């Protein structure tokens, strides 16, 4: 169950995590497996984090790099 941040510190930490996850995902072309591997976490945990923080649907298509 999601519990909203109680104070400014917690809101700041949550914002950092959200941006960090989004940047990592974008840096790996939206590939969740590669992004999780780069962070050294299991894919299932990474997917849980991006769902928890609402990251997946927030990544604009233009920011996702495609490999040639």
Backbone as CSV, one residue per row, in Angstrom:
resi,resn,N_x,N_y,N_z,CA_x,CA_y,CA_z,C_x,C_y,C_z
1,UNK,0.836,-1.175,0.000,0.000,0.000,0.000,0.886,1.246,0.000
2,UNK,0.569,2.161,-0.872,1.361,3.378,-1.003,1.051,4.345,0.127
3,UNK,2.112,4.837,0.758,1.969,5.821,1.826,2.643,7.109,1.349
4,UNK,1.896,8.206,1.229,2.489,9.455,0.736,3.570,9.979,1.684
5,UNK,4.552,10.679,1.148,5.632,11.217,1.975,5.089,12.178,3.037
6,UNK,5.644,12.063,4.242,5.142,12.845,5.369,5.786,14.213,5.488
7,UNK,6.996,14.356,4.946,7.686,15.638,5.116,8.515,15.972,3.873
8,UNK,9.117,17.133,3.890,9.880,17.619,2.734,11.057,16.702,2.389
9,UNK,11.737,16.190,3.405,12.868,15.282,3.166,12.404,14.056,2.389
10,UNK,11.330,13.427,2.839,10.828,12.237,2.171,10.361,12.541,0.754
11,UNK,9.740,13.698,0.556,9.321,14.094,-0.802,10.535,14.271,-1.702
12,UNK,11.605,14.850,-1.171,12.827,15.059,-1.955,13.475,13.737,-2.331
13,UNK,13.518,12.812,-1.388,14.109,11.491,-1.657,13.291,10.762,-2.719
14,UNK,11.972,10.830,-2.608,11.100,10.175,-3.579,11.284,10.788,-4.974
15,UNK,11.403,12.100,-5.030,11.614,12.781,-6.313,12.941,12.357,-6.930
16,UNK,13.991,12.266,-6.109,15.296,11.828,-6.605,15.210,10.418,-7.172
17,UNK,14.586,9.513,-6.430,14.464,8.124,-6.890,13.715,8.059,-8.215
18,UNK,12.616,8.808,-8.312,11.806,8.819,-9.534,12.631,9.293,-10.726
19,UNK,13.358,10.391,-10.544,14.180,10.931,-11.643,15.333,10.002,-11.988
20,UNK,15.958,9.400,-10.974,17.072,8.478,-11.202,16.616,7.266,-12.001
21,UNK,15.476,6.698,-11.623,14.943,5.547,-12.350,14.598,5.917,-13.787
22,UNK,13.975,7.072,-13.980,13.594,7.508,-15.322,14.819,7.733,-16.197
23,UNK,15.845,8.368,-15.653,17.063,8.615,-16.421,17.772,7.317,-16.767
24,UNK,17.816,6.388,-15.823,18.464,5.100,-16.081,17.714,4.340,-17.166
25,UNK,16.406,4.334,-17.080,15.605,3.635,-18.083,15.785,4.279,-19.454
26,UNK,15.774,5.597,-19.519,15.949,6.300,-20.792,17.348,6.062,-21.363
27,UNK,18.353,6.023,-20.500,19.732,5.809,-20.954,19.923,4.430,-21.583
28,UNK,19.030,3.500,-21.252,19.134,2.150,-21.802,18.022,1.870,-22.802
29,UNK,17.558,2.949,-23.422,16.591,2.813,-24.505,15.264,2.239,-24.085
30,UNK,14.902,2.378,-22.807,13.645,1.831,-22.332,13.710,0.342,-22.024
31,UNK,14.887,-0.256,-22.201,15.045,-1.681,-21.944,15.209,-1.905,-20.447
32,UNK,14.209,-2.494,-19.837,14.197,-2.686,-18.384,15.278,-3.655,-17.913
33,UNK,15.545,-4.678,-18.688,16.559,-5.659,-18.300,17.946,-5.025,-18.251
34,UNK,18.281,-4.257,-19.296,19.596,-3.604,-19.322,19.722,-2.548,-18.233
35,UNK,18.647,-1.813,-17.995,18.673,-0.790,-16.954,18.857,-1.427,-15.579
36,UNK,18.149,-2.502,-15.315,18.289,-3.201,-14.032,19.703,-3.747,-13.868
37,UNK,20.241,-4.318,-14.931,21.600,-4.856,-14.886,22.608,-3.756,-14.593
38,UNK,22.415,-2.589,-15.187,23.330,-1.467,-14.963,23.298,-1.007,-13.505
39,UNK,22.136,-1.119,-12.872,22.016,-0.726,-11.466,22.399,-1.847,-10.514
40,UNK,22.565,-3.042,-11.044,22.954,-4.175,-10.206,21.805,-4.733,-9.382
41,UNK,20.583,-4.627,-9.929,19.417,-5.175,-9.236,18.696,-6.146,-10.165
42,UNK,17.852,-6.982,-9.587,17.079,-7.909,-10.403,16.026,-7.150,-11.192
43,UNK,15.718,-7.668,-12.370,14.738,-7.016,-13.233,13.398,-6.880,-12.529
44,UNK,12.975,-7.915,-11.834,11.671,-7.870,-11.161,11.625,-6.754,-10.118
45,UNK,12.718,-6.536,-9.407,12.765,-5.456,-8.422,12.743,-4.097,-9.127
46,UNK,13.472,-3.985,-10.227,13.491,-2.734,-10.992,12.093,-2.404,-11.509
47,UNK,11.405,-3.398,-12.034,10.045,-3.198,-12.539,9.125,-2.769,-11.398
48,UNK,9.288,-3.378,-10.242,8.480,-2.988,-9.086,8.727,-1.525,-8.719
49,UNK,9.984,-1.096,-8.764,10.317,0.296,-8.446,9.707,1.267,-9.453
50,UNK,9.818,0.965,-10.744,9.287,1.905,-11.730,7.769,1.965,-11.661
51,UNK,7.129,0.870,-11.273,5.670,0.909,-11.064,5.332,1.704,-9.807
52,UNK,6.089,1.472,-8.742,5.850,2.160,-7.470,5.938,3.669,-7.634
53,UNK,6.920,4.111,-8.417,7.135,5.543,-8.589,6.468,6.096,-9.848
54,UNK,5.756,5.258,-10.591,5.031,5.719,-11.768,5.952,6.227,-12.861
55,UNK,7.086,5.562,-13.046,8.098,6.041,-13.978,7.830,5.607,-15.413
56,UNK,7.432,4.398,-15.630,7.338,3.840,-16.985,6.476,4.669,-17.908
57,UNK,5.344,5.122,-17.411,4.456,5.881,-18.274,4.869,7.336,-18.387
58,UNK,5.876,7.773,-17.656,6.295,9.169,-17.675,7.457,9.427,-18.636
59,UNK,8.034,8.406,-19.232,9.183,8.592,-20.107,8.711,8.960,-21.499
60,UNK,9.038,10.161,-21.964,8.637,10.558,-23.322,9.370,9.728,-24.371
61,UNK,8.676,9.387,-25.421,9.255,8.548,-26.478,10.491,9.207,-27.094
62,UNK,10.528,10.526,-27.181,11.657,11.217,-27.790,12.941,11.053,-26.986
63,UNK,12.839,10.810,-25.671,14.038,10.706,-24.854,14.645,9.312,-24.895
64,UNK,13.918,8.344,-25.442,14.417,6.976,-25.506,15.318,6.842,-26.727
65,UNK,16.563,6.457,-26.451,17.528,6.283,-27.544,17.331,4.934,-28.208
66,UNK,17.467,4.896,-29.475,17.382,3.638,-30.214,18.758,3.310,-30.770
67,UNK,19.140,2.029,-30.630,20.442,1.640,-31.175,20.330,1.337,-32.652
68,UNK,21.361,1.694,-33.360,21.358,1.522,-34.816,21.825,0.150,-35.214
